Amino acid sequence: MDTPGQQQGEEFRQDLRAPGARNAQARRLLSTAELAPLTRLSTARSLLAIAQTLGWIAAAVALAVLTWPSPWMVLSVLVLGVAQHAVFILIHEAAHYRLFAARWANDGLGRLMGMAVGLSMCTYRVTHRLHHNHLYTEEDPDTAIHGGYPRGRLYLLRKLGEDLLGFNAWKTYAYFFGAPAINDDTRREIRPLDDTSPALRAAARQDRWLVLAFQLAAPLAAFAWGGAQGLLMYAVLWLLPLVTVLQPILRLRAICEHGAVTDLSSPLTAARCNRTSGSLANWLGRALLFPHHVNHHLEHHLYPAVPHYHLPRLHRLLRDKGALDTAEVRDLSDTWTRIFAPRRPRDARHA
């Protein structure tokens, strides 16, 4: 479903691959009357999600400030990294035009949150729509992140360790700034900013400059507020979790959403819903990897016009109609086993 006012090159398409296959059958099971309430935006629900995320950030910062300096800072950094990931998810909602119905509010707050965590929401919108519109094809810029799994336990652990040490943060931010991606199979360069409308391209260009300006102004403001200690606290409590704790979370979530799948012909099997209840491992996974209902990633690909707070309801509706009987719906613990499994032969990974 496209958002009113969008031009060609701005739309997030519903995944219509393999006409007549299971995903088309699932789509027919939902009538317009059933789907319409699920795409309705709620300002109150979005504000609540933002308030919850800001609450965790405020609590972690308060703990660090009240106990500075002390070992409690480690806990604050960990919580802040998890909360920053939740901010990324809210930016994802804004990129899909699903945060607020008013475009000025949706894009204004989405861009502001992006500035705070160092990413360009408008540029991400351009890149992310290619992921939706070309899932697991040579045009998908995200395949380099989640494709080819399982790659072996040691490979993934090494990557997560590099992420935690901050070695790969520059790659993350290059992605969110629209840098070209290389398809591992074809070695083809994907240039996200070449495939969009002139309006989105111009907005992305402006937004990147605003993000850079904000990131230069923030440490100066911290220094003006608290001198050298204020600058140190900003670096430890905000920049450090952005380049360390956040990085393995982003990788793991992406792999849990799309990694180690075996059927790429349908979004029902090329994207995954990770169940996050029923066990301690699932609950912990939800807290660390899946804020704001993003564990329902399969459902999100089927219907990107559904905001995050309606995804559980969409899941139940599809489940009750039998549309998910053979879909990629798993406990997170099962997903975990699959993505850490021994490396498969190349031809099997890309079946």
FIMAR-187951 format. One record per residue: residue in three letters; x, y, z of N, C-alpha, C in turn. Coordinates in steps of 0.001 Angstrom, whole numbers, plus 524288, in hexadecimal, padded with zeros to 5 digits. Example, Ala and Ser with C-alpha at 12.3 -4.5 7.8 and 13.67 -1.06 7.14 Angstrom:
<nodes>
Ala833867E9C681E788300C7EE6C81E78833907F31C81E78
Ser832327F73681BA8835667FBDC81BE4832648001E81EBE
</nodes>
This chain:
<nodes>
Met8034F7FB608000080000800008000080372804D180000
Asp802888085C7FC4C8058F80D247FBF9803138115A7FF5C
Thr80645814F3801178045B81955804308029681DAE80090
Pro7FE07820268019E7FC3C824617FE4A8005F828957FDAE
Gly800F082A837F8D1804B582E9F7F7CA80A0782CA57F61B
Gln80AD0827777F63B80FCE8255E7F48D8103B825877EEA0
Gln814FE8266C7ECB081615826377E725818A0821047E5E0
Gln8190C81FED7E0C681BE181B4A7DF2C8218081BBC7E112
Gly8237E817887E341828B6817AB7E586828AD818B17EB57
Glu823F98190C7EDAB8238B819EB7F34E82085815947F605
Glu81DFE8123B7F30981A4980E7C7F53C81D07809DF7F7D1
Phe81A8A807BE7FBED81BFA802BB7FE2E817FB7FED67FC2D
Arg819947FB6F7F8B7815DE7F7D97F64B814C17F3327F9C9
Gln80FE47F1467F98B80ED17EC297FBC0811A77E82A7F862
Asp813B17E4207FADB816D47E0477F80B813327DCB67F4F2
Leu813437DD397EFBF80FAE7DA4F7EC68812877D6327E933
Arg8170A7D47E7EB05819EA7D08A7E815816D47CB7A7E7DD
Ala818127C8387E415815C57C30C7E37580FCB7C33B7E382
Pro80D4A7C5C67DF998078F7C5F57DF7A8053E7C0827DFB1
Gly801437BFEA7E2E27FEAC7BAE87E37A8010F7B7767E7A2
Ala8058B7B9117E9C1808157B5F87EDCA805937B7137F310
Arg8080D7B5237F73E805987B56E7FC668049D7BB007FE25
Asn8083F7BE9B7FCB2807777C3F87FE7E802BA7C67B7FBFD
Ala8019F7C5237F70A7FCF07C7307F4867F8107C4FB7F71E
Gln7F83B7C0017F89A7F3D87BDA77FB5D7F3077C04D800A2
Ala7F7477C1628035A7F6D37C410808687F4717C977807BF
Arg7F5FA7CC21803927F3F67D162802AE7EE197D150801AB
Arg7EC3B7CD5F7FECD7E6A87CD0F7FDA97E3707CBEB80283
Leu7E5E07C99F806837E2F87C85980B397E1797CD3180E5B
Leu7E4147D18780D797E2DE7D658810437DFAB7D9E880CBE
Ser7DAF27DB0080E6C7D7AB7DE9280B737D9517E43180C84
Thr7D76C7E7BB8093E7D8897ED4280A0E7D6847EF0D80F57
Ala7D1FD7ED0D810D07CFB17EE87815DA7D3057ECA181A6A
Glu7D5807E81A819D97D8D97E61381E077DE027E90481E51
Leu7E00C7EA8C819D27E52A7ED09819AE7E4F87F2CC81B2C
Ala7E0BF7F56B819D27E06C7FB1A81AA27E1817FCC082046
Pro7DF327FA3C8243E7E0527FBEE8299F7E6047FB2A82B2A
Leu7E89B7F76E828A97EE067F64882A047F1CA7FA47827C2
Thr7F0327FD26823D67F398801238218D7F2798068D823C6
Arg7EE96806E28274A7ED2780BF1829917F14B80D9B82D92
Leu7F3238126A82D237F73C8145F830967F4E9816AE8358C
Ser7F7A9815DC839D47F60B817E083EED7FA5881B6484110
Thr7F92882064841827FCF28240B843BF7FE498228484958
Ala7FA4E820EE84C517FB2881F84851C97FED581AD685246
Arg7FE20816DF84EF0801768123584F468071A8138784DD2
Ser807BF816E0849F480D0F818668487480FA881B9C84CBE
Leu80CB681F3B84F0780EE58225E853478105381EF6857F7
Leu80D1A81AF98590980E4E8176885D50813638147685C40
Ala814158129A85781818EC80FCB8562481DAB81356856B9
Ile81D2881833855008217581BF08558A8229181D0185B49
Ala81E6581DB585E5C81F1781ED1863F1821B881A40866BC
Gln8204B8157B8655D822B7810E2867CD82895810C2866AB
Thr829F2811C7861CF82F78811B4860568327E8160E86307
Leu8304381AC486308832D581F22865AA8334081E2C86B8D
Gly82F7281B5E86DC482FA581A1E8735283454816BF874AC
Trp8356A812CF8716F839FC80F798725D83F058129B871C9
Ile83F358160C86DEC843DA8194B86D37844A881CD2871EC
Ala8407381F4A873B5840D8822E28782C8428981FFA87D1A
Ala8406481B4D87DEB841C181843882968477E816B488282
Ala84970814FF87DE984EE78135A87D8A85296817F887E44
Val8513D81C7087C04854828211587CA085477822ED8824C
Ala84FD6822D2884C384F728248588A34852BD8211088DC3
Leu8529A81BEF88CDC855BF8185988FFC85B86819AA88F84
Ala85D3C81AA688AB9862C781BDC889EA8644D8210A88C63
Val860FF824F688BC58623882A2488DE986266829FB893DD
Leu85EA7827348963F85E5C8270289BFB862C3823D789E61
Thr864FE8203B89B6A8690B81CD589D9286E6381DD489B1E
Trp86ED6821D9897F9873AD822E7895058782A8245D898AB
Pro87CD582249897ED87DF781DAC894AE87D96818C789805
Ser87B888149C895D287B0280FB6898B287A1D80B4A894D5
Pro87A78806698969887965801FC8931C873D6801EE890FE
Trp8703A804E08937F86ADF805148917E86AAE8074A88BF5
Met86EBA80A0588A5686EDC80C288850B86E8A807D2880F1
Val870A980346882388707A7FEE887E8886AC97FD6F87D72
Leu867A77FD188818C8621F7FBE1880DE85F6C8002B87DB0
Ser860BA8050D87EE685E5E8096187C0285FAF8091187634
Val8648D807E5874E98662A8078686F6B863388031886CB0
Leu862AC7FEA886F6085FD37FA4386D1185A177FBA786C11
Val8578E7FE0386FF9852097FF6F86F61851668038D86B23
Leu854F78073D86AE58549F80B4B866F18554A8091386172
Gly858B18053F860C88593F802C385BA8854418001A859F8
Val851B17FD6685D9D84CB37FAD485C70848837FEE685B31
Ala8486D8032F85E37844928075085D4E8459F80A2285828
Gln84A8A80ADC856CA84BC480D4C851C0849CA809F084D43
His84A04804D484DEB847D380159849F8841F48023384977
Ala83F4C8030484DD7839B58042B84DA6838AC8094184AB8
Val83C3380D1384B4483BBD811F08484283C33810BD84270
Phe83FCF80D58840FF8405C80BC883B7E83B3C8098883970
Ile8388F8067383CA6833A38041683AEE82F7C8084C83A1D
Leu82F5480C2483D7882B9B8106C83CC882CE48138D837DE
Ile831DB81433836AE83368816C6831D38319B8137D82D26
His831F680E6482DB182FFA80ADE829A182A2B80BBE828B6
Glu8272880C7F82CE88219A80DAA82C57820D3812C682957
Ala823E8816B682AAD8237881BB8827FA824F981B348223C
Ala828EE818048211582A848173481BA782619814D781870
His822D0811B381AF581E4580F5B8186681970812E48189B
Tyr81A038179F81A9D8159581B3D81B38811888191981F16
Arg8133C81612822DE80F9B8136F8267980FD6815A282BFA
Leu812B9819D782CE48132081BF68322C80E7C81F8683355
Phe80D8B8234182FE08091E826D6830688069E827A982B1B
Ala80189828BD82B1B7FEBC829A3826388007182EBB823A4
Ala80186832B7826C680350837B4824A3808F783722822CF
Arg809E38381481DCD80F1E8374281BAF8132D83AAE81E61
Trp811C683F8D81FBD8159984302822378174C840D882781
Ala8139283E8882A6E814E283C5182F8A817F08374682EE8
Asn81645833F982B4D818E382EFB82A6381E9082FD6828D2
Asp81F5A83323824D5824A9833EA822E2827DF8375B82685
Gly8255C83B2A828FB8283D83E9682C7F82A7A83BA28311B
Leu8273D83872833AE82928835868383082CC7831198367D
Gly82B8B82EA78321582EFC82A8D830208346682C9082EEF
Arg834B38312482C90839CC8336982B5483CA08352383045
Leu839C1837388341183C33838DB838F483E838343283BE0
Met83B8F82FE583C3283DA182B3183EBE8425F8292B83BC6
Gly8422C8297A83691846A2827CC8337884B7782B058349A
Met84ACE8301C8351984F418337683662851B3831E483B8F
Ala84E688308F83F608506282F418448F853C782A5D84486
Val85278826A08411D8557D821C184100859198217783C49
Gly8597D825B28395485D65826018353A85BEB823A783009
Leu856DD8230382EEF85554820FB829D485186824A982730
Ser8517B8247A8221384DFB827B181EF184905824A081DD0
Met844AA826218204383FC38235D81F7083E168238A819BD
Cys83EBB827FD8173683D0782879811C6840588250D80E2D
Thr8455C824A080F45848AE8212980C348475881B7B80D44
Tyr8466881A3181228844D8814E28138983FBB81370810D2
Arg83C238171D81062837298161180DB18382E8143A80817
Val83BD7816C78057183D23815538001883F7180FD27FFEA
Thr8432780EC880354845BE809A880364842008055880500
His83ED680661808F683B788024B80B1F83720800CA8075B
Arg835468047080443831268030580092833417FF467FC69
Leu8384E7FF937FB2783A947FBCD7F78F83AA27F6617F9F2
His83BA47F6117FF0A83B787F10A801B9836047EEAB80163
His832047F1C98023E82CA87EFD0801F182B2C7EE637FC5D
Asn82C757F1B97F8BB82AAC7F0F97F36382DBA7ECDC7F06C
His832667EB6F7F266835B97E7A87EF9F837FE7E3A37F365
Leu834EE7E1D27F71F836D77DE4C7FB2C839B07D9987F8E2
Tyr83E7F7D8D47FAAB841C87D45F7F939842AB7D3F47F357
Thr842B17D85C7F0A58445E7D86E7EB36849737DB737EAEA
Glu84BA77DBDA7E6348509A7DEA27E5B084FF97E4817E682
Glu84B137E6657E6EA84A187EBED7E7F28496F7ED0F7EDC8
Asp8497B7E90C7F117848A07E9BD7F6B384DBA7EB547F95C
Pro84E157F01E7FB6D852FF7F1CF7FDE1854137EF2D80319
Asp850307EC7180553850DF7E9FF80A71852DB7E46680A25
Thr853097E22780572854BE7DCB8804FD85A497DBFD8070C
Ala85D867DFFE80672862E17DF9E8086D862FC7DEF980E57
Ile85ED57E0A78110285EA17E051816B385C9D7DB0381878
His858477D93F81626855B47D48F818338560B7CFD781498
Gly8581F7D07380FE3858447CC2A80C2D85C807C82F80D5A
Gly85BAE7C37A80B6685FBA7BF7A80BB7860017BC68810B9
Tyr85C837BD5F8147685CA77BA7D81964859C87B553818D8
Pro85B9A7B16181BEA85FB07B19C81FED8652B7B19281D90
Arg8689E7B4738201186E0D7B4DD81E5D871D17B24C82242
Gly86F9B7AFB78261A872E17AD4582A19873007B07C82F0E
Arg873457ADCF8337C873127B074838848779A7B4338394A
Leu87C547B281837E0880E47B5CE838C6880A17BAC383581
Tyr87EA97BA55830B787E3D7BEF582D6087AB87C30482FE0
Leu876057C159831A0872577C515833D8874507C74383905
Leu876A07C3F883C40878BD7C5DD8412F87D177C9D684044
Arg880567C8D583C4F884897CC8D83B18882407D1C983959
Lys87E3B7D1958360C87BBB7D6678343F879467D965838C8
Leu876AE7D69F83C43874347D933840B68784E7DB8B8445D
Gly87CA27D8D0844FA880E07DAEA8482B8832A7DFD9845D3
Glu883EE7DFDF840AF885D97E49483E13881FA7E91283EBC
Asp87CE67E7CC83E58878DF7EBCC83F18879337EE2584491
Leu879997EAC48486E8799F7EC8984DD687E5C7EFF684F00
Leu882A27EEED84C558875E7F21884D0E887557F719849CE
Gly883457F7C7846B5882BC7FC96843B3885757FC9583E72
Phe887957F80D83CBF88A947F7E9837E88872F7F8B883314
Asn882317F7618336C87ED37F78D82ED287AEE7FC0F82EDC
Ala87B477FF73832B787774803B383317877848073082E42
Trp87C288080982C0787C7F80B71827738796580932822E9
Lys87931804068226C876278018E81E46870538027681F25
Thr86EAF8021A824128692F80300825538678980878823BB
Tyr86AA680C4E8252E86920811AD8240D869C88130481E49
Ala86D6B8107A81BA486DC981125815F8868CD80F288135A
Tyr866C880AC58153F861D9808A08132D85D6880C81813F4
Phe85CF880EAA818A9858B381245819C38596A8179181729
Phe85E0C8187B814F285EE981D3A811EB85E9C81C2F80C11
Gly85CD98177F80A9E85BE0816588051F86096814A480201
Ala864AE812D08048F8695181117801B3867F780C667FE42
Pro86A7580BD67F9C286977807517F66586A83802337F93D
Ala8674F7FE4B7F81A867FF7F9117FA51869A57F5617F5F4
Ile86C9F7F1617F75286E7D7ED8B7F38886BA67E86B7F46A
Asn869077E6637F0578668F7E1487F09B86AC87DD1A7F0A2
Asp86AC47D9C17F4B686EED7D5E67F54A86F0B7D1F57F0DD
Asp86A867D0BF7EE9486A477CCBA7EA8586BE37CEDB7E530
Thr869B97D3617E3B186AAD7D5737DE7A86F037D9757DE60
Arg870BD7DB3F7E302874897DF7B7E389872867E4807E109
Arg86D717E4D87E05F86B067E97D7DE1386A837EDAB7E23D
Glu86BB37F2817E0B886B3D7F6E07E45B865AD7F8F77E44C
Ile863497F94E7E8F585E0A7FB627E98885E79800F27EB98
Arg85C5B804A17E8B485CA680A257EA308571E80BFB7EB89
Pro855A980BB97F08F8503D80CC67F21584E3C8121C7F06C
Leu85191816177F09684FB781B5E7EF7D84EAE81C4D7E9B6
Asp850208187B7E65884EF9818F47E0C4849718171F7DF7E
Asp846F28144E7E317841DA811FA7E20983DC48145A7E5A8
Thr83C6E8193C7E4B38386B81BC47E7DF8368C820A07E500
Ser832C8823457E746830BB828027E4D98346E82C947E5D7
Pro834468309B7E28483781835467E37883667837B87E8CE
Ala831748378F7EA8783012839EF7EF8D832B0837197F410
Leu83290831D67F3FF8350A82EE07F83B83AEF82F6E7F807
Arg83D1082FA87F356842C2830407F2E08447D8357E7F523
Ala84187839917F40B842E083EBA7F6258423483ED87FC0E
Ala83DF683C627FE0F83D2383C38803B98417E8393680668
Ala84346834F5803FE84782831DF8063E84C908350380671
Arg84D96837F28024B8525D83B20802248523D83F4080675
Gln84DDC841EE8070C84D64845E480B1F84DCC8438081089
Asp84B4A83EF88112B84B2583C758164E8509483AD18180F
Arg853C5839068147E8590B8375C815ED85C3583BF081807
Trp85B9A8407D815AA85E63845138179D85C758469C81D0A
Leu8575A8461C81DF18553D8476082319857428439582742
Val857A083E96825D7859B983ABA8298585F5C83C0F82AE6
Leu8627E83D558270A867FA83EBC8280A868578439982B79
Ala864FD8477282A6E8650784C3282D948639384B0683339
Phe85FAF847AB833F585E048463E8393C862648437183C1B
Gln8650083FD6839738692283CCC83BF486DDD8402D83D53
Leu86EA78446283A74872D68480A83BD58712E84B9584058
Ala86C2C84CFB8407486A4A850908447F8699D84DDC849C6
Ala8683B848D8849CA867098461B84EAD86BA78460E85276
Pro8706384498850D5874BE844B78549F8760B84A458566C
Leu8754884E19852FF8762F8537D854A5872468551A858D6
Ala86D538536B8582B869568549785C1986A92851D786139
Ala86C7584CF1860E986DDE84A18865A58725284CCE86881
Phe8761984ECA8658F87A8285190867FA878A4856AB86A71
Ala8752385977867B78731B85E5D869D286FFC85D6C86ECA
Trp86D55858EC86F1486A23857A5873A686D768560187851
Gly87159852A987765874308507687BCA87A0E8507687B4F
Gly87C1885369877A4881BC8538D8770A883D884E5287536
Ala888A784D22876C788B298484387526888268438187714
Gln885F8843D587BDE882FD83F6687DE487DF783EA887AC4
Gly87B66842E687951876B7842738761E877DC83FED870E5
Leu87C398415486E8987DC483F048699287F038393D86A39
Leu881B1837E386E8F882F48326F86F9687DFF82F398706C
Met87A42831568735E8756682E888744D8726182DB286F39
Tyr872528319E86BD586FB583103866C88725182CB08639A
Ala8777A82C928639887A448289D860988794382321862B3
Val87957822A5867F0878B881D7A86A588731481B9D86A20
Leu86F6681F1F86B3C869F481D8086BD3866DF81D86866BA
Trp868C882038862C1865C58205B85DDD868D281E448593A
Leu86D8B82043858598708881E80853D087288818F185478
Leu874608179E85923876848125D859F88728280E15858E7
Pro86DC580E4185B2186A0280A26859D98686780A1E85417
Leu8686D80EB0851868670980EDA84BF986ACC80BA9848A7
Val86FDB80BE2849E7873B48093E8469787529803D6848A0
Thr8733D8025684D3F8748D7FD3284F6086FA47F9ED85051
Val86CCE7FADF854768685B7F794855FA8644C7F737851A8
Leu863237FB7F84F1E85F1E7FB9284B0F860877F82B84664
Gln865827F7DE8451A867177F5678402D865CF7EF8683FDF
Pro8672B7EC53843C5865AB7E6CF8436585FC67E5FB8439E
Ile85CEB7E97B846428573A7E90884665854FF7E9BA840EE
Leu856E17EDA083E19854FC7EE84838C88560F7E9CC8354E
Arg85AC27E79E835C385C197E31D8327B858B57DE65833D6
Leu858567DD37838DE8555C7D89783A7384FA37D901838E3
Arg84D577DD948399A847D77DE2483824847177DD398324E
Ala84A6C7DF8D82F19849EC7DEE08297584A667D92D827DC
Ile84E0C7D66282A5184EC77D0E08290284A2C7CDA682AF7
Cys8482A7CEE482F97843907CC178318883ECD7CD0782E16
Glu83E827D18782B9883A0E7D2CD8284283A4C7D006822FE
His83EFD7CF57820CC83F737CD4B81B7B843807C90181AD8
Gly846D97C83381EA284B247C48D81DF0849827BEDE81E7E
Ala84C717BB6D81BDC84BB47B5C181C3C846497B40881A7E
Val8441E7B6B38169983F497B4E68142E840C17B1B380F62
Thr83D307AE5C80DAA83E767AACA8095D83B0C7AB8D80490
Asp836D07AE8E805018334B7AF6C80093832A77B5517FFDD
Leu834E77B7567FBA2834CD7BCEE7FAB0830787BE8B7F6EA
Ser82CE87BAF67F5A7828F87BC0D7F1B2824637BF347F3BF
Ser823E47BFB97F8E481F4F7C24D7FB27820F17C52980018
Pro81E6D7C9978014581F997CC338064081DEC7C8FB80AF7
Leu81A8B7C51E80A1F819097C1AA80E6681D857BE2C8101E
Thr821567BD8A80CBB825C27BA2680E0882B047BCEC80D93
Ala82B217C19080B44830007C48B80ADE830A47C86680F5D
Ala82C757C9548124182CA47CC80816FF82A7E7C93681B73
Arg82BD27CAA98204882A867C745824B78279F7CA40828F3
Cys823EB7C78D82B54821877C94E83038823FE7C630834A0
Asn826567C8F08385A828CD7C66383CD1825357C6C08418C
Arg8234F7C2428435481FFD7C242847FE823447C39784CC5
Thr821487C72684FFB824627C92385462821AE7C84985998
Ser81E8F7C433859FF81C177C2D585EF681CA07BCF985FBF
Gly81BA97BB428648B81BAF7B5B08659C820A07B39B86816
Ser824DF7B693867E9829B47B4D086A5D82CE97B99886BE3
Leu830847B8C486F8D833DE7BD038714D8373C7BF0B86CD1
Ala839327BB808698983C757BD1D86523839667C09D86169
Asn834777BF32860758313F7C25685CF6830317C7BE85F3D
Trp82F147C7ED8645D82E037CCF0866DF832D07D073866D9
Leu8375C7CE28867EF83C2D7D136867CB83D457D33C8624B
Gly83C3E7CFF385E7683CF67D19585913839777D619857A6
Arg834B47D5EC85994831207DA42858858332A7DF5385AE6
Ala835267DF0585FA5837167E3B68624B83BE07E5F885F8D
Leu83F487E29885DA1844367E46485B6D843F27E58885596
Leu840EF7E25F852A8841197E29984CF583C2F7E4A884A62
Phe837C07E44E84D03832CD7E54684A4F82F407E91D84D2B
Pro830FE7EDED84DF082D6C7F1CB8503A829297F33984C54
His824DF7F52184E5B820A37F73284B1081ECA7F33A84700
His81E687EE468489981BE27EA268457E81EAE7E8D984066
Val823BA7EA0A83FE4826547E8F683AEE827A37E33583A3A
Asn826617DFF783E1E826F97DA5883D418233A7D86783909
His81F077DB68837F681B427D9ED833E981D147DC0C82EA1
His821B67DA4782CF9823FD7DC8882840821897DA478234F
Leu820097D5668237381D4A7D30781F088184E7D61281DDA
Glu815497D729821EF8106C7DA0A8214D8116F7DF8881F39
His815B57E1DE820F8817207E71881F28818447E71B81950
His81ADC7E3068175D81BED7E2C7811C3816F87E1C780EA1
Leu8136E7DEB7810C380E857DDCB80E1080B577E2C980DA1
Tyr80B1D7E5C5811DE807E17EA778120E80AF37EEF38149B
Pro80E677F181811B3811957F5A88140880E7F7FA75815BC
Ala8098A7FACF81432806527FF40815D98042A7FE9681B5A
Val805037FA1081DCA8030E7F916823158070D7FB1B82701
Pro805977FEC982A798094F800BB82E6980AA47FC8683261
His80EEB7FD4D83530811087F9218388180D397F73B83CA3
Tyr809F57FAB683ED6806807F9288431B801F17F5CE8414D
His801027F57883C317FCE97F20783A287FF157ECE183812
Leu8043D7EC338380A8067F7E76B835EC804EB7E285838F3
Pro804B97E28E83E3A802E37DDD7840ED7FD547DC5683F56
Arg7F9F57E03783EA57F4967DF1A83CF97F4867DCE883771
Leu7F7BF7DF11833FD7F8307DD0382EB07FA187D76182ECB
His7FDE47D648832227FFE37D0EF832987FB887CD2C8342A
Arg7F8777CEA1838177F43D7CB2D839E17F0337CA508359A
Leu7EF0F7CE5C832AA7EB367CDE782E7F7ED1A7CA2F82A40
Leu7F1F07CAC88289F7F4277C74C824AC7F4917C1B5826B6
Arg7F6207C13382BAB7F69C7BBF982E057F15F7B93982E32
Asp7ED5A7BBFB82FEA7E8377B991830717E5EA7B80482B30
Lys7E7917BA8B8270A7E5B57B931821D67E91D7B50881F39
Gly7ED1A7B338821FC7F0777AF2081FED7F4977B10281C21
Ala7F52B7B62381B907F8E37B836817C37FE897B76481960
Leu7FF7B7B66681E68804D47B5E28205C8065F7B0418217C
Asp803227AC9581FC58041B7A71C8211A809637A53581F27
Thr80AF37A6D881A87810027A52E8185C813C07A9C1817C3
Ala812AA7ADFA81A86815F47B2A081A2C81A9E7B22F81DDA
Glu81E447B5DA81D54822FF7B5F282095821B67B88F825CC
Val81F037B59E8292681D847B76E82E5E820087B3B783244
Arg8238D7B5CC835868268C7B269839028274D7B4FE83E51
Asp828337B1BB8424882A217B3C08473982F897B61884648
Leu830B67BA3684921835CF7BCA08488283A307B8C4849A5
Ser839597B54284D5E83D5B7B16284E9D83E7F7ADDB849F0
Asp83A717AC97846DC83B307A97C8421F83E2E7AC9883E08
Thr83CBC7B18A83D6783F8F7B4EE839C18454A7B53C83B3E
Trp846387B5E68404A84B927B6478424784EBE7B179840B4
Thr84C7B7ACDE8415084F237A80383FD9850677A7EF83A0D
Arg84CD27A9DA836E584D8F7A9C383138851CF7AD8682F6B
Ile851E97B23C83191855B97B60482F9F85B387B4CE8318C
Phe85BA87B1DE835D7860C97B046837D68624F7AACA8360E
Ala85F447A88A83277860557A33D830A4865417A32582D45
Pro8676B79E7A82C4786BFC79E20828D286AC77A0518236B
Arg86EB97A22B820ED86E377A48D81BC386C127A099817D8
Arg868307A25C814B38660B79F0B8109D868F379FE680B87
Pro868C379C03807F886B1F79CE5802D3868A67A1948002E
Arg86B897A42B7FCDC869CB7A9067FA79864B07A8697F774
Asp8642E7A4367F47185F7C7A3887F13D85AB67A2A27F49D
Ala85B607A0267F932856ED79F4A7FCB5855447A44E7FF52
Arg858FB7A7CF8006A857A77ACA880315854437B0287FFA4
His854C57AFC67FA93852007B35C7F71884E087B07A7F3BC
Ala84B9D7AC807F5FB847AD7A9917F31B842F67ACF07F207
</nodes>
